[in-house]
Amino acid sequence: LFGDLFGFGRQSARQRGDDLRLGISMTLEEALSGVERTVSIQRHFPCDPCAGTGAKPGTEPAMCSTCRGQGQVVVNRGFISMTTTCPKCQGIGRIIRYPCRSCRGSGLEEKTDRVTIKVPAGISDGMKLRLTGRGQAGPPGAEPGDLYVVCSVEDHPRFERHGPELLGELNIPMVLACLGGEIDYETLDGSEPVTLAPGTQPGEIVRIRGHGMPHLDRRPGRGDLHLRVAVTIPTDLTDRQRELLTSFE
């Protein structure tokens, strides 16, 4: 604040290039293991003919005589000195007398860039990845911007995700709920045996450890898969089956 008002302790900072934003979509299975995508984007690069200077090949930009290459000038308002962008060079610090014909003095040209995006295992919906230096090129001498990749994870038909934890439904026959036993369940990793205690009730939660999503906070391992039990009630009983069920009353 005081540097802006009184013009001390401040130097012109070169403006970096603009950031770019890109969205990619993936399945829950891809988010589980991580995925690599290669995409094509249009972005600005330093102009080849003028090497990004903006000046006609064979010539050089001249230092701005108003700000002496600083890109800023001090304006006196009474007893207050204020630092502001140089009106002659617009803060660049240089004047291009003979612009490059290819980029018309901007020092930039648009090209297609193929970018490989490595999505880590366990990425969540809405998370952003930053690829440093893969945004727009900046003015001569300035750093390029960054590319921000917004990840979208599609809804799964069988699982709800809650951070590293997954929630699914386990449908079991009535007899298995009464007597207990083992049943195979198809997880994201393949079939896993699930052991049920006798008298398992509808709505109970059965946990399969380590079959959720990977942790993103550098913790090892994965979350758990939680299965809500749903008991299938038969609708077409034989007389003998009705008789046996009646005996439980």
C-alpha positions as CSV (number, residue, x, y, z in Angstrom):
1,L,0.0,0.0,0.0
2,F,2.7,2.5,1.0
3,G,4.8,1.5,-2.0
4,D,1.8,2.4,-4.3
5,L,1.2,5.7,-2.6
6,F,4.7,7.0,-2.2
7,G,6.6,5.2,-5.0
8,F,9.3,3.4,-3.0
9,G,10.4,-0.2,-2.6
10,R,8.5,-1.2,-5.7
11,Q,9.6,-2.5,-9.1
12,S,7.5,-3.4,-12.1
13,A,6.6,-7.0,-12.2
14,R,6.4,-8.6,-15.6
15,Q,2.8,-9.8,-16.3
16,R,2.6,-13.6,-16.6
17,G,0.5,-15.3,-19.2
18,D,-3.2,-16.1,-18.7
19,D,-4.3,-19.4,-17.1
20,L,-6.4,-21.8,-19.1
21,R,-9.1,-24.1,-17.8
22,L,-10.1,-27.5,-19.2
23,G,-12.6,-30.1,-18.1
24,I,-12.3,-33.9,-18.4
25,S,-14.7,-36.7,-17.4
26,M,-14.0,-40.2,-16.1
27,T,-15.8,-43.2,-14.7
28,L,-15.5,-44.3,-11.0
29,E,-13.4,-47.2,-12.1
30,E,-10.9,-44.9,-13.8
31,A,-10.9,-42.7,-10.7
32,L,-10.1,-45.8,-8.6
33,S,-6.9,-46.7,-10.5
34,G,-6.0,-43.3,-12.0
35,V,-6.1,-42.5,-15.6
36,E,-3.9,-40.8,-18.3
37,R,-5.5,-38.6,-20.9
38,T,-3.9,-36.8,-23.9
39,V,-5.9,-33.8,-25.1
40,S,-5.3,-31.1,-27.7
41,I,-5.7,-27.4,-26.8
42,Q,-5.2,-24.1,-28.6
43,R,-2.9,-21.8,-26.7
44,H,-0.4,-19.0,-27.4
45,F,3.3,-19.6,-27.8
46,P,6.1,-17.1,-28.4
47,C,6.1,-16.2,-32.1
48,D,8.8,-18.1,-34.0
49,P,9.9,-15.5,-36.6
50,C,10.6,-12.8,-34.0
51,A,11.4,-15.2,-31.1
52,G,8.6,-13.7,-29.1
53,T,10.0,-10.1,-29.1
54,G,7.2,-8.7,-31.3
55,A,9.8,-6.8,-33.4
56,K,10.5,-7.4,-37.0
57,P,13.3,-10.0,-37.5
58,G,16.6,-8.1,-37.6
59,T,15.4,-5.3,-35.3
60,E,15.1,-5.0,-31.6
61,P,12.5,-3.4,-29.4
62,A,13.7,0.0,-28.0
63,M,13.6,0.9,-24.3
64,C,10.7,3.1,-23.4
65,S,12.0,6.6,-22.9
66,T,9.2,7.6,-20.6
67,C,9.6,4.9,-17.9
68,R,13.2,3.8,-18.9
69,G,12.1,0.2,-19.2
70,Q,10.4,0.0,-15.8
71,G,6.9,-0.2,-17.1
72,Q,5.8,2.2,-14.4
73,V,6.0,5.9,-13.8
74,V,5.6,8.1,-10.6
75,V,2.9,10.7,-10.7
76,N,3.0,13.5,-8.2
77,R,-0.3,14.6,-6.7
78,G,0.6,17.4,-4.4
79,F,2.7,15.9,-1.5
80,I,1.7,12.4,-2.5
81,S,3.6,10.3,-5.1
82,M,1.7,7.5,-6.8
83,T,3.1,4.7,-9.0
84,T,1.1,3.9,-12.1
85,T,1.4,2.0,-15.4
86,C,3.4,3.8,-18.0
87,P,0.9,5.3,-20.5
88,K,3.4,5.1,-23.4
89,C,4.4,1.4,-23.3
90,Q,1.4,0.1,-21.3
91,G,3.7,-1.4,-18.7
92,I,5.8,-3.4,-21.1
93,G,8.9,-1.2,-20.7
94,R,9.7,-1.3,-24.4
95,I,8.5,0.3,-27.6
96,I,8.3,-1.7,-30.9
97,R,9.0,0.6,-33.8
98,Y,9.0,-2.1,-36.4
99,P,6.4,-4.8,-35.6
100,C,6.8,-8.4,-36.7
101,R,4.5,-9.1,-39.6
102,S,3.7,-12.6,-38.4
103,C,2.4,-11.7,-34.9
104,R,1.8,-7.9,-35.6
105,G,3.9,-7.0,-32.7
106,S,2.2,-9.1,-30.0
107,G,5.1,-11.6,-29.9
108,L,2.6,-14.4,-29.7
109,E,1.1,-17.0,-32.1
110,E,-1.6,-19.6,-31.6
111,K,-0.7,-23.2,-31.9
112,T,-2.2,-26.6,-31.1
113,D,-0.6,-28.2,-28.0
114,R,-1.0,-31.8,-27.1
115,V,-1.0,-32.2,-23.3
116,T,-0.8,-35.4,-21.3
117,I,-2.8,-35.3,-18.1
118,K,-2.0,-37.8,-15.4
119,V,-5.0,-38.1,-13.0
120,P,-4.0,-39.7,-9.7
121,A,-5.9,-42.6,-8.2
122,G,-8.7,-41.5,-5.9
123,I,-9.5,-38.2,-7.6
124,S,-12.8,-36.8,-6.5
125,D,-15.5,-35.0,-8.6
126,G,-14.7,-31.3,-9.0
127,M,-11.1,-31.5,-8.0
128,K,-8.6,-29.4,-10.0
129,L,-5.2,-30.4,-11.3
130,R,-2.6,-27.7,-12.2
131,L,-0.1,-28.1,-15.0
132,T,2.5,-25.4,-14.5
133,G,3.5,-23.5,-17.6
134,R,0.9,-25.0,-19.9
135,G,-1.3,-21.9,-20.1
136,Q,-1.0,-18.9,-22.4
137,A,2.5,-17.5,-23.1
138,G,3.1,-14.1,-21.5
139,P,4.8,-11.0,-22.8
140,P,8.5,-11.3,-23.6
141,G,10.5,-12.3,-20.5
142,A,7.4,-13.2,-18.6
143,E,6.4,-16.7,-17.4
144,P,3.5,-18.5,-19.1
145,G,0.3,-19.2,-17.3
146,D,-0.9,-22.5,-15.9
147,L,-3.4,-25.0,-17.2
148,Y,-6.1,-26.0,-14.7
149,V,-7.9,-29.3,-15.3
150,V,-11.3,-29.7,-13.6
151,C,-12.0,-33.4,-13.1
152,S,-15.6,-34.8,-13.3
153,V,-16.3,-38.3,-12.0
154,E,-19.4,-39.9,-13.4
155,D,-22.1,-41.3,-11.2
156,H,-22.0,-45.1,-10.8
157,P,-25.1,-47.2,-11.2
158,R,-24.3,-49.3,-8.2
159,F,-22.2,-47.3,-5.8
160,E,-22.5,-43.9,-4.0
161,R,-19.2,-42.3,-3.1
162,H,-18.5,-40.4,0.2
163,G,-14.9,-39.4,0.1
164,P,-12.8,-42.6,0.2
165,E,-15.9,-44.6,1.3
166,L,-18.3,-46.4,-1.0
167,L,-21.9,-47.4,-0.3
168,G,-23.7,-50.1,-2.2
169,E,-26.7,-52.5,-1.8
170,L,-26.5,-56.2,-1.1
171,N,-29.6,-58.1,-2.1
172,I,-29.9,-61.5,-0.4
173,P,-32.6,-64.2,-0.3
174,M,-34.7,-64.5,2.9
175,V,-33.3,-67.9,3.8
176,L,-29.7,-66.6,3.7
177,A,-30.8,-63.7,6.0
178,C,-32.3,-66.1,8.4
179,L,-29.7,-68.9,8.5
180,G,-26.6,-66.8,7.6
181,G,-23.8,-67.9,5.3
182,E,-21.7,-66.6,2.5
183,I,-22.5,-64.8,-0.8
184,D,-20.3,-63.4,-3.5
185,Y,-20.5,-59.7,-4.3
186,E,-19.1,-57.9,-7.3
187,T,-16.9,-54.9,-6.1
188,L,-15.0,-52.5,-8.3
189,D,-12.0,-54.9,-8.0
190,G,-13.9,-58.1,-8.8
191,S,-15.9,-60.7,-6.9
192,E,-15.5,-60.8,-3.1
193,P,-17.1,-63.2,-0.6
194,V,-19.4,-61.6,2.1
195,T,-20.1,-63.5,5.3
196,L,-23.5,-62.9,6.9
197,A,-24.5,-63.8,10.4
198,P,-27.7,-65.7,11.1
199,G,-30.6,-63.4,11.6
200,T,-29.2,-60.6,9.4
201,Q,-31.8,-57.8,9.3
202,P,-32.9,-55.6,6.3
203,G,-31.0,-52.3,6.4
204,E,-28.0,-53.7,8.3
205,I,-24.6,-52.5,7.0
206,V,-21.9,-55.0,6.1
207,R,-18.4,-53.7,5.5
208,I,-15.8,-55.0,3.1
209,R,-12.5,-53.4,4.3
210,G,-10.1,-51.9,1.7
211,H,-12.5,-51.9,-1.2
212,G,-13.4,-48.2,-1.2
213,M,-11.4,-45.4,-3.0
214,P,-7.7,-44.6,-2.4
215,H,-6.9,-41.8,0.0
216,L,-5.6,-38.6,-1.5
217,D,-4.0,-37.2,1.6
218,R,-0.9,-39.4,1.3
219,R,-2.3,-42.0,3.7
220,P,-1.7,-45.6,2.5
221,G,-4.5,-47.9,1.6
222,R,-8.1,-47.3,0.7
223,G,-11.4,-46.7,2.2
224,D,-14.1,-49.3,2.8
225,L,-17.1,-50.6,0.9
226,H,-20.3,-50.5,3.0
227,L,-23.2,-52.6,1.8
228,R,-26.7,-52.0,2.9
229,V,-28.6,-55.3,3.2
230,A,-31.9,-55.7,1.3
231,V,-33.8,-59.0,1.8
232,T,-35.7,-60.4,-1.2
233,I,-39.1,-61.7,-0.1
234,P,-40.5,-64.6,-2.2
235,T,-43.9,-63.8,-3.8
236,D,-44.8,-67.2,-5.3
237,L,-44.8,-69.8,-2.4
238,T,-45.9,-73.4,-2.6
239,D,-48.3,-74.8,-0.1
240,R,-45.5,-76.6,1.7
241,Q,-43.5,-73.4,2.0
242,R,-46.6,-71.6,3.3
243,E,-47.0,-74.3,5.9
244,L,-43.4,-74.1,7.0
245,L,-43.6,-70.3,7.3
246,T,-46.8,-70.5,9.3
247,S,-45.1,-72.6,11.9
248,F,-42.9,-69.5,12.9
249,E,-46.0,-67.6,14.1
